[in-house]
């Protein structure tokens, strides 16, 4: 993937203190997104999109770095361009959620009310995630 210059998309705020606040928030959201890549209860993509938006108001360098990032850049560009999530990432996210929630329900939560609530939450999140389009869906009919 060749590096592209996305500087034309950056609209820096005119006040330095606001740019610094956006840069700090962008870094915080980026860190939360990275943690979310390893914790199934915490979504990665929304936090990466928030970080991107913050960097777009604060720093051309950070914005370009994130948009061209080897791991996260393609995911951000895919969402911004097509409003879709790659099929493989969607399957991994749903599978990880199911395994994590199931183990929590079976091993750690003993109150059946909480087990039911957790199961419903997992099912709702999985359905929502599954309904987000994937351009590279393997069984999708080509027109």
N, C-alpha and C positions, 0 to 999 in steps of 0.2 A: 504494500500500500504506500503510494508516494504521498509525501506530506503536502497538504494544501494550505493555503493562506486564507483563513477565515476572518481576517482583520476587518473586512468591510462590514461584518455583522456586529462588531463591537461598538456600542454606544456608551462610552465612558461618561459617568456622572461628572458634573463640572466641579463639585467640591471634593477635595482630597479626603476629608474625614468620611464622607459617604462612600468613596471608592474603597477606602481601607475597611470600612464595615462590610461592604459587599465582598471583598476579597476574603475577609475572615469568615463570613457566612459560607462562601463558596468552599473554602477549605474544610469547614465543619461538615457541610453536606457531603463533600467528597469522602471524608473519613467515615461518615455514617454509611455511605453507599458501599465503601470497601468492606466494612464490617458486615453489611447486609449480604454481601456475596457469600459469606460463610455462615450466616444465621438465617434460617428459612423464614423466621417470623418478621424479619426486617427486609423490606424490598430494596433492591439495588437501584433499579432504573429511575424511580421518581427522585431519589436523592441525587443521582448523577445529573438529571435534568435540572434540578434546582441549583446544583453547583455550576452547571453550564450557564444558566441564566444570571447567576451572581457574577461570574467571571466576565460575562458579556457587558456588564455595567462597571467593571473595575479594571480589567487588565487584558490587553491583547495577547500578551505572552502566555498567561495561564489559560486563556480561552483557546488559543491555538494548540497549546500543549494537550489539553483535555480532548479537543476535537480530533486530534491526530494520535491519541493514545492507542497503543497496540491492542489493548484489551477492551477498553471502554469506548473508544472513539467510534467504532463501527456500530455499537449499540445505540449511541446517542444520535448518530447520523441517520440510522435506520428509523428511529422513532420520529425524528424531526422531519424527515423527508416523506415517509410512507405511513406514519402512525402505526407501525407494526413492530413485533418482537420476533426475532428468529425462532423457528420451530424448536430447535434443539435446546435453546435456553429456556423456552417455555416448558418443555417436558422435564428438564432437570429441576426447574423451580417447583413444578407441581409434585414431582416424585419426592423431592426433599421435604416439602411441606407435609405430605402424607406420612412419610416415615417419622418425621419429628413429632408431629401432632399425635400420631398413633402411639408412639413410645411414651409420650407424656401422659396420654390418657390411660394407657394400660399399666404403666409402672409408677407414676408419681402422683396422679390425681385420684383420690379415693371417693370423693363426693360425686354421686351420679349426676347431680345438677351441673356441676362444673364440667364433667366429662361430656355431657350433652352439649353444653354451650361451646366448649372447645371444638367438638366435632362439627357443630353447625358453622362455627367461624372458619374452620379449615375448608369445609365444603363450599362455603360462600366465596372464600378467596380463590379456591381452585377453579370454580366455575367462572368467576370474573376474569381470572388470568387466561383461562382457556378461550374465552370469547374475544380476546384481543387478537386482531388479525396477524397472520404470519404469511409473508409473501413466499417463503420457501417451504411451505407445507408439502410433504411428499405425495399426498393423495389429491392435491388440488388439481382440478382440470385446467389445462391451458386453453385459452381462447384463440 
